[in-house]
Amino acid sequence: MQSRVFRVATAAAALTALGGLAACNSPTEQKAEDRADAIENQADAMRDSADAQADQMEDTADTLDPTLDGVDSTAEQSLENQAEAVRQQGEAKADALENKADAVRDAADK
């Protein structure tokens, strides 16, 4: 579910970015747009990497408790908590990069 929401949000952001590209008139604005796009690509890669790492950790956690009783073992729960922390840290870093991209665009608009 989260990845579907992410894909929809990414597609919406891409369409917005394409609309923004059409509005760029000067070479300075285009250069800033290109830089912002590169930063956003880094943000996407950061988010994808954190999600992949967290998914792998969750898969490993599932092997720590082979009993299908609906109750996680302490080891499984601990690793799942670590996976969630990795996911949240990746999200925070990606958000910071996206904020940086926005700042690059804003600076070019002034």
C-alpha positions as CSV (number, residue, x, y, z in Angstrom):
1,M,0.0,0.0,0.0
2,Q,2.8,2.4,1.0
3,S,4.6,1.8,-2.3
4,R,1.5,2.4,-4.3
5,V,0.9,5.7,-2.6
6,F,4.6,6.6,-3.2
7,R,4.3,5.8,-6.9
8,V,1.2,7.9,-7.3
9,A,2.9,10.8,-5.4
10,T,6.0,10.4,-7.5
11,A,4.0,10.5,-10.7
12,A,2.1,13.6,-9.5
13,A,5.4,15.2,-8.7
14,A,6.9,14.3,-12.1
15,L,3.9,15.8,-13.9
16,T,4.2,19.0,-11.8
17,A,7.9,19.1,-12.6
18,L,7.2,18.8,-16.3
19,G,4.8,21.7,-16.0
20,G,7.4,23.7,-14.2
21,L,10.0,22.9,-16.9
22,A,7.7,24.4,-19.5
23,A,7.5,27.6,-17.5
24,C,11.3,28.0,-17.3
25,N,12.5,30.8,-19.5
26,S,16.1,31.6,-18.7
27,P,19.2,29.4,-18.7
28,T,19.7,30.1,-15.0
29,E,16.2,28.8,-14.2
30,Q,16.8,25.8,-16.4
31,K,20.1,25.1,-14.6
32,A,18.4,25.4,-11.2
33,E,15.6,23.1,-12.4
34,D,18.1,20.5,-13.6
35,R,19.9,20.7,-10.2
36,A,16.7,20.4,-8.3
37,D,15.7,17.4,-10.4
38,A,19.0,15.7,-9.7
39,I,18.5,16.3,-5.9
40,E,15.0,14.8,-6.2
41,N,16.4,11.8,-7.9
42,Q,18.8,11.4,-5.0
43,A,15.8,11.6,-2.6
44,D,14.0,8.9,-4.5
45,A,17.1,6.7,-4.5
46,M,17.5,7.3,-0.7
47,R,13.9,6.4,-0.1
48,D,14.1,3.3,-2.3
49,S,17.4,2.1,-0.6
50,A,16.0,2.5,2.9
51,D,12.8,0.7,1.9
52,A,14.8,-2.2,0.3
53,Q,17.0,-2.5,3.4
54,A,14.0,-2.4,5.7
55,D,12.2,-5.0,3.6
56,Q,15.2,-7.3,3.8
57,M,15.4,-6.8,7.6
58,E,11.7,-7.7,7.9
59,D,12.2,-10.8,5.8
60,T,15.0,-11.8,8.1
61,A,12.8,-11.1,11.1
62,D,10.1,-13.4,9.8
63,T,12.5,-16.3,9.8
64,L,13.3,-15.7,13.5
65,D,9.8,-16.8,14.5
66,P,8.6,-19.6,12.3
67,T,5.5,-20.2,14.5
68,L,2.3,-18.9,12.9
69,D,0.6,-18.0,16.1
70,G,0.2,-14.3,15.5
71,V,2.6,-13.4,18.2
72,D,6.1,-12.1,17.3
73,S,9.1,-13.4,19.2
74,T,11.2,-10.8,21.0
75,A,13.9,-11.2,18.4
76,E,11.5,-10.8,15.5
77,Q,9.9,-7.7,17.0
78,S,13.3,-6.2,17.7
79,L,14.4,-6.6,14.1
80,E,11.1,-5.3,12.8
81,N,11.5,-2.2,15.0
82,Q,15.0,-1.7,13.6
83,A,13.6,-2.0,10.1
84,E,11.0,0.6,10.8
85,A,13.7,2.9,12.2
86,V,15.7,2.4,9.0
87,R,12.6,3.2,6.9
88,Q,11.9,6.4,8.9
89,Q,15.5,7.6,8.8
90,G,15.5,7.1,5.0
91,E,12.2,9.0,4.7
92,A,13.6,11.9,6.8
93,K,16.8,12.1,4.7
94,A,14.7,12.0,1.5
95,D,12.4,14.7,2.8
96,A,15.4,16.9,3.6
97,L,16.8,16.4,0.1
98,E,13.4,17.3,-1.4
99,N,13.3,20.4,0.8
100,K,16.8,21.3,-0.6
101,A,15.5,20.8,-4.2
102,D,12.6,23.2,-3.4
103,A,15.0,25.7,-2.0
104,V,17.1,25.5,-5.3
105,R,13.9,26.2,-7.3
106,D,12.8,29.0,-5.0
107,A,16.2,30.7,-5.2
108,A,16.1,30.6,-9.0
109,D,12.6,32.1,-9.0
110,K,13.7,35.2,-7.2
